[in-house]
Amino acid sequence: TALVLVLLRPTFAGAEGRVVDAWYGFLFPRQTIAQRALDVDAARPKGLRDDIVIVDMDNDTLARLGYPLPRKYHAQLIQVLHEAGARSIIFDVTFQDPSRDHPEWDAQMATAAKNAGNVYLAYPMVEGGGDRLPADLDAALARTVIPANPGHQPLMSWELMSGGDQHPDLPIGGLTKVARGLGPVNLLLDEADDIMRHATIGYQLKDRLYPSLVTRAALDILAVPPDSLRMVAGDALYLGDKRIPVDVKGRTLLRFHARHLAGANTTFPYVPFYAVVRREFSFRVANNPLGEDQVFLLTPATQVKVNGKVVPLDEVDGAALTR
């Protein structure tokens, strides 16, 4: 099984830095920020990892499925990934507005997320004080806030860095209530040249500490109780036995090679969104007498044998394909 990240491109290509880059920082728990900055070559990933798969809303997906992407496809995606055994499904895509013409698609996505039980959703911190949330949504948000810990040393206020009042702009109610976790995905560019070299993994808003989307997912993935998380501004975020260096703003250096920058040397595999929804997958066969460079394509029209019976692929339960 794998952690699955759903990313939107090309409109928000920088989103890869906010989620995947921060997660990759968990692999270097003992390096300080200064050490990591001086040790770029030594810290580079060696080879393609397979414990995280990026589901990419690339140009081909938008051309085939439409833009903006109909939300029914997000529901289908969650269902397919859940059936395939994905350990966690993280959407670095915000769902702040309901579907105007097809409210039933929102309901379908909420049902799929509830059934999966492992869907994490992003939200932005936005300007203003915000309206008072209904009790059920406020309870959902409260579950994402890190409890007070005597070991905390507060980060610089997100409101101070943003220049005014800020509040969480949650996904639509039906999704907020069924998400396994929620987290902000705002980014901070380096002041000197407006280049993103860091990912923000914690946000201090008044007396509340909000873990970023990837930090919230990491708590579950690493089986770390939220009340044991400890944030020490200018030192590190402590997650169990993991230590992730942070500055006073709650940022850590990026350690991820994205496909749009690294090409074939990317850290994690990419799969087009449309291919997952349509269950179209390619694979190679080891020791293929015709050559191991040959690629085979699975589509819904592909026939496979299940329990001795030949059936179309689109009639096969997704979980059966993982066995």
C-alpha positions in Angstrom: 0.0 0.0 0.0 1.1 3.6 -0.5 0.3 7.1 0.5 -1.4 8.8 -2.4 -1.2 12.6 -3.0 -3.6 14.2 -5.4 -2.2 17.3 -7.0 -3.5 19.9 -9.4 -1.4 21.0 -12.4 -0.5 23.2 -14.2 -2.6 25.9 -12.4 -1.1 25.1 -9.0 2.2 23.4 -10.0 3.8 24.9 -6.9 1.4 22.8 -4.7 3.9 19.9 -5.0 6.3 21.9 -2.8 3.7 22.5 -0.1 2.8 18.9 0.6 5.3 16.4 -0.9 8.4 18.5 -0.1 7.4 18.9 3.5 6.7 15.1 3.8 10.2 14.3 2.4 11.7 16.4 5.2 10.6 13.7 7.6 13.3 11.5 6.2 16.1 13.7 7.6 15.2 13.9 11.3 18.7 14.7 12.7 20.0 17.5 10.4 19.7 21.1 11.4 18.6 23.6 8.8 22.2 24.8 8.4 23.5 21.3 7.9 20.9 20.5 5.4 21.5 23.7 3.5 25.2 22.8 3.2 24.6 19.1 2.5 22.4 19.3 -0.6 24.2 16.6 -2.6 24.4 14.1 0.3 20.8 14.5 1.1 19.5 14.0 -2.5 17.2 11.0 -2.9 18.8 7.9 -4.6 16.3 6.3 -7.0 12.6 6.4 -7.3 10.6 5.8 -4.1 7.4 3.7 -4.2 5.8 4.4 -0.8 4.2 7.7 -2.2 2.4 8.0 -5.5 1.4 11.3 -7.0 -1.9 11.4 -8.8 -1.3 14.3 -11.2 -4.1 16.4 -12.6 -2.0 17.1 -15.7 -2.9 18.7 -19.0 -4.0 15.3 -20.4 -6.4 14.8 -17.6 -8.0 18.3 -18.0 -8.2 17.7 -21.7 -9.9 14.4 -21.3 -12.2 15.1 -18.3 -12.7 18.8 -18.5 -11.8 21.9 -16.6 -12.8 22.7 -14.0 -12.6 19.0 -13.2 -16.1 17.7 -12.4 -16.2 16.7 -8.8 -17.8 13.4 -9.6 -14.3 12.3 -10.8 -12.9 13.1 -7.4 -15.5 10.7 -5.9 -14.5 8.1 -8.4 -10.8 8.6 -7.7 -11.3 8.1 -3.9 -13.3 4.9 -4.6 -10.6 3.5 -6.9 -7.8 4.3 -4.6 -9.6 2.9 -1.6 -10.4 -0.3 -3.4 -6.7 -0.6 -4.4 -5.6 -0.3 -0.8 -4.1 3.2 -0.6 -3.0 3.8 3.0 -3.8 7.6 2.9 -5.3 9.9 0.3 -4.2 13.5 0.5 -5.8 16.2 -1.7 -3.6 19.2 -2.2 -6.7 20.7 -3.9 -9.2 23.0 -2.1 -12.9 22.4 -2.2 -14.2 25.7 -0.8 -17.2 26.2 -3.1 -20.1 23.8 -3.8 -20.8 22.4 -7.2 -23.3 24.9 -8.6 -25.0 22.7 -11.3 -24.4 19.3 -9.7 -24.7 19.3 -5.9 -25.1 15.5 -6.1 -21.4 15.3 -7.0 -20.5 16.9 -3.7 -22.6 14.3 -1.9 -20.9 11.5 -3.9 -17.4 12.8 -3.0 -18.4 13.0 0.7 -19.8 9.5 0.6 -16.6 8.2 -1.0 -14.4 10.0 1.5 -16.5 8.7 4.5 -16.3 5.1 3.2 -12.6 5.4 2.6 -11.9 6.8 6.1 -8.4 8.1 5.2 -9.0 11.2 3.1 -7.1 14.4 4.1 -8.3 17.8 2.7 -6.5 21.1 2.3 -7.8 24.6 3.1 -6.2 28.0 3.0 -5.8 30.6 5.7 -7.6 33.8 4.4 -8.0 37.4 5.4 -10.6 38.5 7.9 -12.0 37.3 11.2 -14.3 34.8 9.6 -17.9 33.9 10.5 -18.8 31.8 13.5 -18.8 28.2 12.4 -21.7 25.8 13.0 -21.0 23.6 15.9 -20.3 20.5 13.8 -17.8 22.2 11.6 -16.2 23.9 14.6 -15.8 20.5 16.2 -14.2 19.2 13.0 -11.7 22.1 12.9 -10.9 21.7 16.6 -9.8 18.1 15.9 -7.1 19.4 13.7 -5.7 21.9 16.2 -2.7 20.7 18.3 -3.5 20.7 22.0 -1.6 23.0 24.3 1.8 21.4 25.3 4.1 22.8 28.0 7.0 22.1 25.7 5.7 24.3 22.9 7.5 27.4 22.0 5.0 29.4 19.8 5.8 30.2 16.2 5.7 33.7 14.8 2.1 34.6 14.4 0.6 33.9 10.9 -1.5 37.0 11.3 1.7 39.1 11.8 3.3 37.6 8.8 0.2 38.0 6.7 -0.5 41.6 7.8 -3.9 41.2 9.3 -6.6 39.0 10.7 -6.7 35.5 9.3 -9.0 32.5 9.6 -9.3 29.0 8.2 -11.5 28.7 5.1 -12.7 25.2 5.4 -13.9 22.9 2.6 -17.6 22.6 2.1 -19.4 21.3 5.1 -20.2 17.8 3.8 -16.5 17.2 3.1 -15.2 18.8 6.2 -17.3 16.6 8.4 -16.1 13.3 6.8 -12.4 14.1 6.3 -9.9 12.1 8.3 -7.9 15.3 8.7 -7.7 18.9 7.6 -4.7 21.2 7.2 -3.7 24.6 5.7 -1.5 24.8 2.7 -0.5 28.5 2.5 3.1 29.0 1.5 5.8 31.6 2.3 8.3 32.7 -0.3 11.8 33.7 0.7 11.7 37.5 1.2 14.9 38.2 -0.8 13.9 36.8 -4.1 10.4 35.3 -3.9 11.6 31.8 -4.4 10.0 28.9 -2.5 12.8 27.0 -0.7 10.8 26.0 2.4 7.5 24.3 3.2 5.4 25.6 6.1 4.5 22.7 8.4 2.9 24.6 11.2 0.8 27.8 11.5 0.4 29.8 14.7 -3.0 31.6 14.8 -3.6 33.5 18.0 -3.2 30.8 20.7 -3.8 27.9 18.3 -1.3 25.8 16.5 -2.6 24.4 13.2 -0.5 21.6 11.7 -0.1 21.8 7.9 -1.9 19.3 5.7 1.1 17.0 5.5 1.8 17.3 9.2 -1.7 16.4 10.0 -1.5 13.3 7.8 1.9 12.4 9.2 0.5 12.2 12.8 -1.7 9.3 11.7 0.8 7.7 9.3 3.4 7.6 12.1 0.9 6.8 14.8 1.8 9.9 16.8 -0.9 11.1 19.2 -1.6 14.8 18.5 -1.1 15.8 22.1 2.5 14.4 22.0 3.5 16.7 19.1 5.8 19.4 20.2 6.7 22.6 18.2 9.7 24.6 19.2 10.1 27.7 17.1 13.5 28.1 15.6 14.5 24.5 16.6 12.3 21.6 15.4 8.9 20.0 15.2 9.0 16.8 17.3 6.8 13.9 16.1 7.5 11.0 18.3 11.1 10.0 17.6 11.2 12.2 14.4 12.8 15.7 14.6 12.0 18.0 11.7 14.1 21.3 11.8 12.0 24.4 11.6 12.6 28.2 11.7 10.6 30.6 13.8 8.0 30.8 11.0 7.3 27.1 11.1 9.2 26.3 7.8 11.5 23.5 6.9 13.7 23.2 3.8 12.4 21.4 0.8 13.9 18.0 -0.1 11.9 16.9 -3.0 12.6 16.6 -6.8 9.4 17.5 -8.6 8.8 16.1 -12.1 8.3 19.6 -13.7 11.9 20.5 -12.5 13.7 17.1 -12.3 12.2 15.2 -15.3 13.1 11.5 -15.0 15.0 12.2 -11.7 11.9 12.9 -9.8 11.6 11.5 -6.3 8.2 9.8 -6.5 6.2 8.2 -9.3 3.5 10.2 -11.1 0.2 8.7 -12.4 -2.2 10.8 -14.5 -5.5 11.4 -12.7 -7.6 10.3 -15.7 -5.7 6.9 -15.8 -6.6 6.1 -12.2 -10.3 7.1 -12.7 -10.5 5.1 -15.9 -8.5 2.3 -14.4 -5.9 2.6 -17.2 -2.5 1.4 -16.1 0.7 0.5 -17.8 3.2 -2.0 -16.7 6.3 -3.9 -17.8 6.9 -7.7 -17.5 10.2 -8.9 -16.0 12.1 -11.4 -18.2 9.8 -10.7 -21.1 11.3 -12.6 -24.1 10.2 -9.8 -26.4 12.2 -7.2 -24.4 11.7 -5.7 -20.9 11.3 -2.3 -22.4 7.9 -3.2 -23.8 5.0 -1.4 -22.1 1.6 -3.1 -21.7 -1.6 -1.0 -21.2 -4.5 -2.0 -19.0 -7.8 -0.3 -19.9 -11.4 -1.0 -19.0 -11.7 -3.0 -22.2 -8.8 -5.3 -21.2 -9.9 -8.9 -20.3 -8.4 -10.5 -17.3 -8.8 -14.0 -15.7 -10.3 -14.0 -12.2 -10.8 -17.4 -10.5 -10.4 -19.1 -13.9 -13.0 -16.9 -15.6 -12.2 -14.3 -18.3 -14.0 -11.0 -17.6 -13.6 -7.3 -18.7 -11.3 -5.3 -16.4 -14.0 -2.8 -15.6 -16.0 -5.6 -14.0 -13.2 -6.5 -11.7 -13.1 -5.2 -8.1 -10.1 -2.9 -7.7 -8.8 -4.8 -4.6 -8.6 -8.0 -6.7 -6.1 -6.3 -8.9 -3.7 -5.7 -6.0 -3.4 -9.3 -5.2 
